[in-house]
Amino acid sequence: MFLKERKSGDLVDVVETTSLTNLYHDCVEGRLQAGEEQQDPQLFKKSELVFMSGEELPRCWTDPDYRSRTK
């Protein structure tokens, strides 16, 4: 799954989508899509990632207390 890094706007290919949807993981492993060669995997904080449209990730993917708190 491709997401966008918030600051740079670069695309990130998320290696393991189950860690993306696991609300107890605050980081995901991904590869930056920059240059012509495939980049080595690295960890990205979920708070630094957004969907390609710029939309935030769902709270149920990032906040363990999403049911008890309102924004």
SEFIZA-3560 file (N, C-alpha, C; in Angstrom, 3 decimals):
REM SEFIZA-3560
<numar><xx>0.847</xx><yy>-1.164</yy><zz>0.000</zz><atom>N</atom></numar>
<numar><xx>0.000</xx><yy>0.000</yy><zz>0.000</zz><atom>CA</atom></numar>
<numar><xx>0.898</xx><yy>1.235</yy><zz>0.000</zz><atom>C</atom></numar>
<numar><xx>0.535</xx><yy>2.201</yy><zz>-0.810</zz><atom>N</atom></numar>
<numar><xx>1.308</xx><yy>3.429</yy><zz>-0.886</zz><atom>CA</atom></numar>
<numar><xx>0.678</xx><yy>4.512</yy><zz>-0.020</zz><atom>C</atom></numar>
<numar><xx>1.527</xx><yy>5.175</yy><zz>0.759</zz><atom>N</atom></numar>
<numar><xx>1.141</xx><yy>6.335</yy><zz>1.538</zz><atom>CA</atom></numar>
<numar><xx>2.117</xx><yy>7.452</yy><zz>1.205</zz><atom>C</atom></numar>
<numar><xx>1.855</xx><yy>8.629</yy><zz>1.728</zz><atom>N</atom></numar>
<numar><xx>2.708</xx><yy>9.778</yy><zz>1.455</zz><atom>CA</atom></numar>
<numar><xx>3.299</xx><yy>10.269</yy><zz>2.761</zz><atom>C</atom></numar>
<numar><xx>4.589</xx><yy>10.600</yy><zz>2.725</zz><atom>N</atom></numar>
<numar><xx>5.241</xx><yy>11.191</yy><zz>3.886</zz><atom>CA</atom></numar>
<numar><xx>4.768</xx><yy>12.645</yy><zz>3.995</zz><atom>C</atom></numar>
<numar><xx>4.309</xx><yy>12.996</yy><zz>5.177</zz><atom>N</atom></numar>
<numar><xx>3.675</xx><yy>14.304</yy><zz>5.390</zz><atom>CA</atom></numar>
<numar><xx>4.597</xx><yy>15.473</yy><zz>5.015</zz><atom>C</atom></numar>
<numar><xx>5.827</xx><yy>15.479</yy><zz>5.496</zz><atom>N</atom></numar>
<numar><xx>6.726</xx><yy>16.626</yy><zz>5.304</zz><atom>CA</atom></numar>
<numar><xx>7.227</xx><yy>16.747</yy><zz>3.871</zz><atom>C</atom></numar>
<numar><xx>7.759</xx><yy>15.653</yy><zz>3.330</zz><atom>N</atom></numar>
<numar><xx>8.408</xx><yy>15.718</yy><zz>2.025</zz><atom>CA</atom></numar>
<numar><xx>7.456</xx><yy>15.501</yy><zz>0.856</zz><atom>C</atom></numar>
<numar><xx>6.351</xx><yy>14.800</yy><zz>1.115</zz><atom>N</atom></numar>
<numar><xx>5.438</xx><yy>14.466</yy><zz>0.019</zz><atom>CA</atom></numar>
<numar><xx>5.872</xx><yy>13.243</yy><zz>-0.764</zz><atom>C</atom></numar>
<numar><xx>6.977</xx><yy>12.600</yy><zz>-0.352</zz><atom>N</atom></numar>
<numar><xx>7.467</xx><yy>11.403</yy><zz>-1.038</zz><atom>CA</atom></numar>
<numar><xx>6.561</xx><yy>10.213</yy><zz>-0.754</zz><atom>C</atom></numar>
<numar><xx>6.456</xx><yy>9.324</yy><zz>-1.729</zz><atom>N</atom></numar>
<numar><xx>5.653</xx><yy>8.119</yy><zz>-1.545</zz><atom>CA</atom></numar>
<numar><xx>6.413</xx><yy>7.092</yy><zz>-0.731</zz><atom>C</atom></numar>
<numar><xx>5.665</xx><yy>6.352</yy><zz>0.093</zz><atom>N</atom></numar>
<numar><xx>6.214</xx><yy>5.274</yy><zz>0.913</zz><atom>CA</atom></numar>
<numar><xx>5.407</xx><yy>4.022</yy><zz>0.616</zz><atom>C</atom></numar>
<numar><xx>6.096</xx><yy>2.959</yy><zz>0.229</zz><atom>N</atom></numar>
<numar><xx>5.459</xx><yy>1.666</yy><zz>0.007</zz><atom>CA</atom></numar>
<numar><xx>5.499</xx><yy>0.906</yy><zz>1.329</zz><atom>C</atom></numar>
<numar><xx>4.346</xx><yy>0.743</yy><zz>1.977</zz><atom>N</atom></numar>
<numar><xx>4.271</xx><yy>0.048</yy><zz>3.260</zz><atom>CA</atom></numar>
<numar><xx>4.461</xx><yy>-1.446</yy><zz>3.019</zz><atom>C</atom></numar>
<numar><xx>5.469</xx><yy>-2.028</yy><zz>3.690</zz><atom>N</atom></numar>
<numar><xx>5.832</xx><yy>-3.426</yy><zz>3.479</zz><atom>CA</atom></numar>
<numar><xx>4.789</xx><yy>-4.365</yy><zz>4.073</zz><atom>C</atom></numar>
<numar><xx>4.376</xx><yy>-4.103</yy><zz>5.299</zz><atom>N</atom></numar>
<numar><xx>3.449</xx><yy>-4.996</yy><zz>6.014</zz><atom>CA</atom></numar>
<numar><xx>2.217</xx><yy>-4.206</yy><zz>6.428</zz><atom>C</atom></numar>
<numar><xx>1.112</xx><yy>-4.394</yy><zz>5.727</zz><atom>N</atom></numar>
<numar><xx>-0.086</xx><yy>-3.601</yy><zz>6.011</zz><atom>CA</atom></numar>
<numar><xx>-0.740</xx><yy>-3.974</yy><zz>7.335</zz><atom>C</atom></numar>
<numar><xx>-0.478</xx><yy>-5.155</yy><zz>7.864</zz><atom>N</atom></numar>
<numar><xx>-1.081</xx><yy>-5.506</yy><zz>9.150</zz><atom>CA</atom></numar>
<numar><xx>-0.543</xx><yy>-4.623</yy><zz>10.273</zz><atom>C</atom></numar>
<numar><xx>0.707</xx><yy>-4.201</yy><zz>10.186</zz><atom>N</atom></numar>
<numar><xx>1.239</xx><yy>-3.297</yy><zz>11.207</zz><atom>CA</atom></numar>
<numar><xx>0.651</xx><yy>-1.895</yy><zz>11.045</zz><atom>C</atom></numar>
<numar><xx>0.237</xx><yy>-1.553</yy><zz>9.839</zz><atom>N</atom></numar>
<numar><xx>-0.388</xx><yy>-0.255</yy><zz>9.593</zz><atom>CA</atom></numar>
<numar><xx>-1.743</xx><yy>-0.174</yy><zz>10.286</zz><atom>C</atom></numar>
<numar><xx>-2.510</xx><yy>-1.233</yy><zz>10.234</zz><atom>N</atom></numar>
<numar><xx>-3.848</xx><yy>-1.226</yy><zz>10.829</zz><atom>CA</atom></numar>
<numar><xx>-3.850</xx><yy>-1.629</yy><zz>12.296</zz><atom>C</atom></numar>
<numar><xx>-2.698</xx><yy>-2.083</yy><zz>12.823</zz><atom>N</atom></numar>
<numar><xx>-2.609</xx><yy>-2.445</yy><zz>14.234</zz><atom>CA</atom></numar>
<numar><xx>-2.430</xx><yy>-1.163</yy><zz>15.052</zz><atom>C</atom></numar>
<numar><xx>-3.423</xx><yy>-0.826</yy><zz>15.840</zz><atom>N</atom></numar>
<numar><xx>-3.390</xx><yy>0.449</yy><zz>16.558</zz><atom>CA</atom></numar>
<numar><xx>-2.370</xx><yy>0.485</yy><zz>17.678</zz><atom>C</atom></numar>
<numar><xx>-1.765</xx><yy>-0.639</yy><zz>18.020</zz><atom>N</atom></numar>
<numar><xx>-0.735</xx><yy>-0.650</yy><zz>19.070</zz><atom>CA</atom></numar>
<numar><xx>0.675</xx><yy>-0.491</yy><zz>18.500</zz><atom>C</atom></numar>
<numar><xx>0.804</xx><yy>-0.422</yy><zz>17.198</zz><atom>N</atom></numar>
<numar><xx>2.094</xx><yy>-0.148</yy><zz>16.561</zz><atom>CA</atom></numar>
<numar><xx>2.108</xx><yy>1.318</yy><zz>16.144</zz><atom>C</atom></numar>
<numar><xx>3.114</xx><yy>2.066</yy><zz>16.582</zz><atom>N</atom></numar>
<numar><xx>3.179</xx><yy>3.465</yy><zz>16.186</zz><atom>CA</atom></numar>
<numar><xx>4.086</xx><yy>3.702</yy><zz>14.988</zz><atom>C</atom></numar>
<numar><xx>4.771</xx><yy>2.639</yy><zz>14.530</zz><atom>N</atom></numar>
<numar><xx>5.630</xx><yy>2.725</yy><zz>13.351</zz><atom>CA</atom></numar>
<numar><xx>5.300</xx><yy>1.596</yy><zz>12.376</zz><atom>C</atom></numar>
<numar><xx>5.593</xx><yy>1.836</yy><zz>11.123</zz><atom>N</atom></numar>
<numar><xx>5.428</xx><yy>0.813</yy><zz>10.096</zz><atom>CA</atom></numar>
<numar><xx>6.715</xx><yy>0.730</yy><zz>9.286</zz><atom>C</atom></numar>
<numar><xx>6.960</xx><yy>-0.432</yy><zz>8.727</zz><atom>N</atom></numar>
<numar><xx>8.117</xx><yy>-0.614</yy><zz>7.871</zz><atom>CA</atom></numar>
<numar><xx>7.714</xx><yy>-0.297</yy><zz>6.437</zz><atom>C</atom></numar>
<numar><xx>8.529</xx><yy>0.503</yy><zz>5.782</zz><atom>N</atom></numar>
<numar><xx>8.219</xx><yy>0.875</yy><zz>4.409</zz><atom>CA</atom></numar>
<numar><xx>9.469</xx><yy>1.228</yy><zz>3.629</zz><atom>C</atom></numar>
<numar><xx>9.263</xx><yy>1.414</yy><zz>2.334</zz><atom>N</atom></numar>
<numar><xx>10.362</xx><yy>1.793</yy><zz>1.433</zz><atom>CA</atom></numar>
<numar><xx>10.005</xx><yy>3.110</yy><zz>0.749</zz><atom>C</atom></numar>
<numar><xx>10.892</xx><yy>4.081</yy><zz>0.841</zz><atom>N</atom></numar>
<numar><xx>10.701</xx><yy>5.328</yy><zz>0.102</zz><atom>CA</atom></numar>
<numar><xx>10.753</xx><yy>5.041</yy><zz>-1.385</zz><atom>C</atom></numar>
<numar><xx>9.906</xx><yy>5.669</yy><zz>-2.125</zz><atom>N</atom></numar>
<numar><xx>9.894</xx><yy>5.516</yy><zz>-3.574</zz><atom>CA</atom></numar>
<numar><xx>10.598</xx><yy>6.719</yy><zz>-4.189</zz><atom>C</atom></numar>
<numar><xx>11.916</xx><yy>6.720</yy><zz>-4.070</zz><atom>N</atom></numar>
<numar><xx>12.725</xx><yy>7.822</yy><zz>-4.587</zz><atom>CA</atom></numar>
<numar><xx>13.890</xx><yy>7.225</yy><zz>-5.364</zz><atom>C</atom></numar>
<numar><xx>14.159</xx><yy>7.759</yy><zz>-6.521</zz><atom>N</atom></numar>
<numar><xx>15.245</xx><yy>7.234</yy><zz>-7.341</zz><atom>CA</atom></numar>
<numar><xx>14.778</xx><yy>6.039</yy><zz>-8.156</zz><atom>C</atom></numar>
<numar><xx>15.714</xx><yy>5.436</yy><zz>-8.860</zz><atom>N</atom></numar>
<numar><xx>15.367</xx><yy>4.331</yy><zz>-9.748</zz><atom>CA</atom></numar>
<numar><xx>15.534</xx><yy>2.973</yy><zz>-9.094</zz><atom>C</atom></numar>
<numar><xx>16.360</xx><yy>2.888</yy><zz>-8.057</zz><atom>N</atom></numar>
<numar><xx>16.578</xx><yy>1.611</yy><zz>-7.387</zz><atom>CA</atom></numar>
<numar><xx>15.665</xx><yy>1.489</yy><zz>-6.184</zz><atom>C</atom></numar>
<numar><xx>15.285</xx><yy>0.245</yy><zz>-5.888</zz><atom>N</atom></numar>
<numar><xx>14.440</xx><yy>0.012</yy><zz>-4.720</zz><atom>CA</atom></numar>
<numar><xx>15.240</xx><yy>0.317</yy><zz>-3.457</zz><atom>C</atom></numar>
<numar><xx>14.633</xx><yy>1.111</yy><zz>-2.580</zz><atom>N</atom></numar>
<numar><xx>15.291</xx><yy>1.530</yy><zz>-1.353</zz><atom>CA</atom></numar>
<numar><xx>15.177</xx><yy>0.444</yy><zz>-0.286</zz><atom>C</atom></numar>
<numar><xx>16.090</xx><yy>0.467</yy><zz>0.665</zz><atom>N</atom></numar>
<numar><xx>16.032</xx><yy>-0.464</yy><zz>1.790</zz><atom>CA</atom></numar>
<numar><xx>14.853</xx><yy>-0.092</yy><zz>2.688</zz><atom>C</atom></numar>
<numar><xx>14.230</xx><yy>-1.097</yy><zz>3.317</zz><atom>N</atom></numar>
<numar><xx>13.125</xx><yy>-0.791</yy><zz>4.235</zz><atom>CA</atom></numar>
<numar><xx>13.619</xx><yy>0.006</yy><zz>5.439</zz><atom>C</atom></numar>
<numar><xx>12.761</xx><yy>0.879</yy><zz>5.933</zz><atom>N</atom></numar>
<numar><xx>13.054</xx><yy>1.646</yy><zz>7.138</zz><atom>CA</atom></numar>
<numar><xx>11.748</xx><yy>1.861</yy><zz>7.884</zz><atom>C</atom></numar>
<numar><xx>11.853</xx><yy>2.303</yy><zz>9.133</zz><atom>N</atom></numar>
<numar><xx>10.664</xx><yy>2.531</yy><zz>9.942</zz><atom>CA</atom></numar>
<numar><xx>10.165</xx><yy>3.962</yy><zz>9.760</zz><atom>C</atom></numar>
<numar><xx>8.846</xx><yy>4.101</yy><zz>9.648</zz><atom>N</atom></numar>
<numar><xx>8.187</xx><yy>5.394</yy><zz>9.543</zz><atom>CA</atom></numar>
<numar><xx>7.137</xx><yy>5.483</yy><zz>10.643</zz><atom>C</atom></numar>
<numar><xx>7.075</xx><yy>6.611</yy><zz>11.320</zz><atom>N</atom></numar>
<numar><xx>6.024</xx><yy>6.823</yy><zz>12.317</zz><atom>CA</atom></numar>
<numar><xx>4.705</xx><yy>7.033</yy><zz>11.577</zz><atom>C</atom></numar>
<numar><xx>3.668</xx><yy>6.412</yy><zz>12.091</zz><atom>N</atom></numar>
<numar><xx>2.352</xx><yy>6.571</yy><zz>11.465</zz><atom>CA</atom></numar>
<numar><xx>1.916</xx><yy>8.035</yy><zz>11.468</zz><atom>C</atom></numar>
<numar><xx>2.321</xx><yy>8.782</yy><zz>12.491</zz><atom>N</atom></numar>
<numar><xx>1.940</xx><yy>10.194</yy><zz>12.581</zz><atom>CA</atom></numar>
<numar><xx>2.553</xx><yy>11.028</yy><zz>11.457</zz><atom>C</atom></numar>
<numar><xx>3.587</xx><yy>10.502</yy><zz>10.791</zz><atom>N</atom></numar>
<numar><xx>4.241</xx><yy>11.223</yy><zz>9.706</zz><atom>CA</atom></numar>
<numar><xx>3.727</xx><yy>10.812</yy><zz>8.334</zz><atom>C</atom></numar>
<numar><xx>2.719</xx><yy>9.918</yy><zz>8.316</zz><atom>N</atom></numar>
<numar><xx>2.191</xx><yy>9.413</yy><zz>7.052</zz><atom>CA</atom></numar>
<numar><xx>0.742</xx><yy>9.837</yy><zz>6.861</zz><atom>C</atom></numar>
<numar><xx>0.370</xx><yy>10.067</yy><zz>5.619</zz><atom>N</atom></numar>
<numar><xx>-1.007</xx><yy>10.365</yy><zz>5.238</zz><atom>CA</atom></numar>
<numar><xx>-1.307</xx><yy>9.572</yy><zz>3.966</zz><atom>C</atom></numar>
<numar><xx>-2.599</xx><yy>9.491</yy><zz>3.617</zz><atom>N</atom></numar>
<numar><xx>-2.961</xx><yy>8.883</yy><zz>2.348</zz><atom>CA</atom></numar>
<numar><xx>-2.464</xx><yy>9.761</yy><zz>1.211</zz><atom>C</atom></numar>
<numar><xx>-2.394</xx><yy>9.214</yy><zz>0.023</zz><atom>N</atom></numar>
<numar><xx>-1.877</xx><yy>9.965</yy><zz>-1.120</zz><atom>CA</atom></numar>
<numar><xx>-2.719</xx><yy>11.210</yy><zz>-1.403</zz><atom>C</atom></numar>
<numar><xx>-3.978</xx><yy>11.202</yy><zz>-0.999</zz><atom>N</atom></numar>
<numar><xx>-4.854</xx><yy>12.361</yy><zz>-1.190</zz><atom>CA</atom></numar>
<numar><xx>-4.582</xx><yy>13.466</yy><zz>-0.172</zz><atom>C</atom></numar>
<numar><xx>-3.766</xx><yy>13.155</yy><zz>0.858</zz><atom>N</atom></numar>
<numar><xx>-3.489</xx><yy>14.103</yy><zz>1.925</zz><atom>CA</atom></numar>
<numar><xx>-4.353</xx><yy>13.876</yy><zz>3.151</zz><atom>C</atom></numar>
<numar><xx>-5.294</xx><yy>12.944</yy><zz>3.050</zz><atom>N</atom></numar>
<numar><xx>-6.189</xx><yy>12.642</yy><zz>4.173</zz><atom>CA</atom></numar>
<numar><xx>-5.430</xx><yy>11.907</yy><zz>5.270</zz><atom>C</atom></numar>
<numar><xx>-5.768</xx><yy>12.218</yy><zz>6.521</zz><atom>N</atom></numar>
<numar><xx>-5.145</xx><yy>11.582</yy><zz>7.678</zz><atom>CA</atom></numar>
<numar><xx>-5.501</xx><yy>10.088</yy><zz>7.731</zz><atom>C</atom></numar>
<numar><xx>-4.640</xx><yy>9.315</yy><zz>8.407</zz><atom>N</atom></numar>
<numar><xx>-4.957</xx><yy>7.913</yy><zz>8.654</zz><atom>CA</atom></numar>
<numar><xx>-6.105</xx><yy>7.837</yy><zz>9.659</zz><atom>C</atom></numar>
<numar><xx>-6.936</xx><yy>6.805</yy><zz>9.584</zz><atom>N</atom></numar>
<numar><xx>-8.048</xx><yy>6.687</yy><zz>10.536</zz><atom>CA</atom></numar>
<numar><xx>-7.543</xx><yy>6.565</yy><zz>11.973</zz><atom>C</atom></numar>
<numar><xx>-8.271</xx><yy>7.159</yy><zz>12.899</zz><atom>N</atom></numar>
<numar><xx>-7.890</xx><yy>7.089</yy><zz>14.324</zz><atom>CA</atom></numar>
<numar><xx>-7.858</xx><yy>5.656</yy><zz>14.821</zz><atom>C</atom></numar>
<numar><xx>-8.703</xx><yy>4.786</yy><zz>14.263</zz><atom>N</atom></numar>
<numar><xx>-8.728</xx><yy>3.390</yy><zz>14.718</zz><atom>CA</atom></numar>
<numar><xx>-7.453</xx><yy>2.644</yy><zz>14.309</zz><atom>C</atom></numar>
<numar><xx>-6.585</xx><yy>3.256</yy><zz>13.517</zz><atom>N</atom></numar>
<numar><xx>-5.284</xx><yy>2.672</yy><zz>13.164</zz><atom>CA</atom></numar>
<numar><xx>-4.175</xx><yy>3.238</yy><zz>14.044</zz><atom>C</atom></numar>
<numar><xx>-4.434</xx><yy>4.351</yy><zz>14.725</zz><atom>N</atom></numar>
<numar><xx>-3.353</xx><yy>5.055</yy><zz>15.417</zz><atom>CA</atom></numar>
<numar><xx>-3.576</xx><yy>5.298</yy><zz>16.903</zz><atom>C</atom></numar>
<numar><xx>-4.817</xx><yy>5.255</yy><zz>17.368</zz><atom>N</atom></numar>
<numar><xx>-5.130</xx><yy>5.637</yy><zz>18.748</zz><atom>CA</atom></numar>
<numar><xx>-5.814</xx><yy>4.483</yy><zz>19.484</zz><atom>C</atom></numar>
<numar><xx>-5.125</xx><yy>3.844</yy><zz>20.437</zz><atom>N</atom></numar>
<numar><xx>-5.727</xx><yy>2.724</yy><zz>21.167</zz><atom>CA</atom></numar>
<numar><xx>-6.997</xx><yy>3.105</yy><zz>21.929</zz><atom>C</atom></numar>
<numar><xx>-7.173</xx><yy>4.377</yy><zz>22.271</zz><atom>N</atom></numar>
<numar><xx>-8.351</xx><yy>4.838</yy><zz>23.007</zz><atom>CA</atom></numar>
<numar><xx>-9.346</xx><yy>5.567</yy><zz>22.095</zz><atom>C</atom></numar>
<numar><xx>-9.369</xx><yy>5.224</yy><zz>20.824</zz><atom>N</atom></numar>
<numar><xx>-10.202</xx><yy>5.965</yy><zz>19.886</zz><atom>CA</atom></numar>
<numar><xx>-11.692</xx><yy>5.875</yy><zz>20.208</zz><atom>C</atom></numar>
<numar><xx>-12.120</xx><yy>4.836</yy><zz>20.884</zz><atom>N</atom></numar>
<numar><xx>-13.547</xx><yy>4.701</yy><zz>21.205</zz><atom>CA</atom></numar>
<numar><xx>-13.962</xx><yy>5.571</yy><zz>22.385</zz><atom>C</atom></numar>
<numar><xx>-13.035</xx><yy>5.853</yy><zz>23.283</zz><atom>N</atom></numar>
<numar><xx>-13.397</xx><yy>6.580</yy><zz>24.497</zz><atom>CA</atom></numar>
<numar><xx>-13.187</xx><yy>8.090</yy><zz>24.381</zz><atom>C</atom></numar>
<numar><xx>-12.479</xx><yy>8.536</yy><zz>23.366</zz><atom>N</atom></numar>
<numar><xx>-12.212</xx><yy>9.976</yy><zz>23.208</zz><atom>CA</atom></numar>
<numar><xx>-12.828</xx><yy>10.502</yy><zz>21.940</zz><atom>C</atom></numar>
<numar><xx>-13.227</xx><yy>11.738</yy><zz>21.992</zz><atom>N</atom></numar>
<numar><xx>-13.695</xx><yy>12.430</yy><zz>20.790</zz><atom>CA</atom></numar>
<numar><xx>-12.738</xx><yy>13.546</yy><zz>20.469</zz><atom>C</atom></numar>
<numar><xx>-12.608</xx><yy>13.849</yy><zz>19.226</zz><atom>N</atom></numar>
<numar><xx>-11.714</xx><yy>14.919</yy><zz>18.813</zz><atom>CA</atom></numar>
<numar><xx>-12.388</xx><yy>16.237</yy><zz>18.774</zz><atom>C</atom></numar>
//
